[in-house]
Every structure is written in C-alpha cells, then in structure tokens.
C-alpha cells in the first residue's frame, strides 16, 4: 500500500528488468480500488495473486 496514492491515482510497480515504474490509473479504478481496500484485511502481501 505504500506504493499506491489514491489521491494522485498513481502506483509504483515492479516491472520488466526489475525496475520500478510509476503508473497512472483512471478515477474509476481508484474508486474500485478504494472500495476493495476498505473490505480487505491488511496483510503484507500483494493484492494481486499470481
């Protein structure tokens, strides 16, 4: 969660070549992500599972 900024709608992700990249997402995505995070219990893991 420390890599996600819902106000600015940005996230830092680990991409190809093990490099961190800043991405931007739409307002709709921020709303859905915020709703999801409110219903989820926090664990020190990614919210996207492989």
Backbone bond lengths (Angstrom), bond angles and torsions (degrees), N, CA, C in turn:
res aa  C-N    CA-C-N  psi(-1)  N-CA   C-N-CA  omega(-1)  CA-C   N-CA-C  phi
1 X - - - 1.451 - - 1.520 111.37 -
2 X 1.300 117.45 -23.22 1.466 119.12 179.86 1.526 112.16 -67.51
3 X 1.326 117.57 -11.59 1.462 121.64 -179.67 1.525 112.97 -100.66
4 X 1.344 117.41 4.86 1.466 121.33 -177.95 1.522 109.19 -116.80
5 X 1.342 116.18 131.30 1.457 121.88 175.59 1.524 107.07 -121.53
6 X 1.336 116.46 102.76 1.464 120.29 -177.30 1.525 112.35 -70.12
7 X 1.342 117.33 -30.68 1.467 120.26 179.60 1.525 111.53 -66.10
8 X 1.320 116.37 -43.21 1.471 120.40 179.27 1.525 112.66 -89.88
9 X 1.347 115.46 -7.60 1.462 122.98 -178.49 1.531 111.19 56.65
10 X 1.341 114.36 51.27 1.457 120.94 177.81 1.522 109.38 -131.31
11 X 1.315 114.74 158.27 1.461 121.45 174.55 1.517 108.21 -148.13
12 X 1.303 115.00 149.22 1.450 120.15 174.94 1.519 106.97 -103.57
13 X 1.318 115.90 123.77 1.465 120.48 -177.66 1.517 110.26 -121.89
14 X 1.308 115.03 155.15 1.456 121.29 174.89 1.518 107.32 -88.14
15 X 1.296 115.52 117.70 1.458 120.19 -175.44 1.516 112.85 -109.96
16 X 1.296 113.55 -163.42 1.450 122.35 179.58 1.526 110.77 -57.00
17 X 1.295 116.42 140.50 1.458 120.61 179.39 1.513 112.95 76.08
18 X 1.345 116.57 17.79 1.467 121.90 -179.15 1.521 112.81 56.02
19 X 1.339 116.83 35.59 1.462 121.92 178.04 1.518 109.47 -108.55
20 X 1.325 115.44 138.78 1.457 119.85 176.37 1.517 109.49 -82.22
21 X 1.348 114.74 137.59 1.456 121.03 -179.10 1.523 109.38 -131.94
22 X 1.318 115.54 147.15 1.457 121.77 177.06 1.528 108.12 -90.92
23 X 1.320 116.87 128.47 1.458 120.23 176.05 1.523 108.94 -119.77
24 X 1.312 115.88 157.60 1.462 122.41 177.86 1.520 107.72 -118.70
25 X 1.348 116.86 147.47 1.455 119.45 178.65 1.524 110.33 -135.26
26 X 1.320 115.18 161.33 1.455 122.20 -175.53 1.528 112.62 -70.67
27 X 1.315 115.41 161.61 1.464 122.07 177.27 1.524 110.15 -56.43
28 X 1.328 117.07 -42.49 1.462 121.55 -179.57 1.525 111.13 -59.06
29 X 1.318 116.09 -40.39 1.461 120.79 179.04 1.533 110.12 -66.30
30 X 1.316 117.88 -40.65 1.463 121.58 178.76 1.526 110.86 -62.30
31 X 1.322 117.35 -40.29 1.462 121.75 179.42 1.525 110.57 -64.47
32 X 1.314 116.33 -47.29 1.469 121.07 179.85 1.524 110.27 -64.22
33 X 1.319 117.06 -43.01 1.458 120.92 179.81 1.527 111.19 -64.10
34 X 1.324 117.09 -41.36 1.462 120.68 178.34 1.529 111.14 -63.52
35 X 1.320 117.20 -43.66 1.467 120.76 176.79 1.522 111.37 -61.44
36 X 1.310 116.32 -42.56 1.457 120.95 178.74 1.528 111.12 -61.32
37 X 1.320 116.22 -45.67 1.456 120.31 -176.95 1.523 112.54 -67.00
38 X 1.317 117.48 -27.57 1.464 120.93 177.60 1.527 112.05 -70.63
39 X 1.318 117.23 -26.03 1.471 120.97 -177.91 1.520 112.41 -95.91
40 X 1.295 117.97 -6.51 1.460 122.88 -173.42 1.522 110.64 -101.67
41 X 1.320 116.00 141.75 1.455 119.34 171.85 1.520 108.51 -83.78
42 X 1.298 116.33 139.95 1.457 120.82 -174.34 1.523 111.82 -76.29
43 X 1.314 114.60 130.26 1.452 122.72 170.95 1.513 106.69 -134.67
44 X 1.287 117.37 152.41 1.456 121.44 179.85 1.527 110.30 -79.74
45 X 1.341 115.61 59.28 1.460 122.12 178.63 1.512 108.36 -140.80
46 X 1.276 116.06 163.92 1.442 122.05 176.25 1.523 109.49 -68.19
47 X 1.338 117.46 146.60 1.445 119.31 176.61 1.525 111.79 -85.71
48 X 1.305 117.18 -2.76 1.464 121.96 175.32 1.520 106.62 -109.56
49 X 1.309 115.89 121.76 1.464 120.40 -178.40 1.506 110.38 -99.71
50 X 1.322 115.50 143.69 1.460 120.35 179.06 1.498 110.55 -89.14
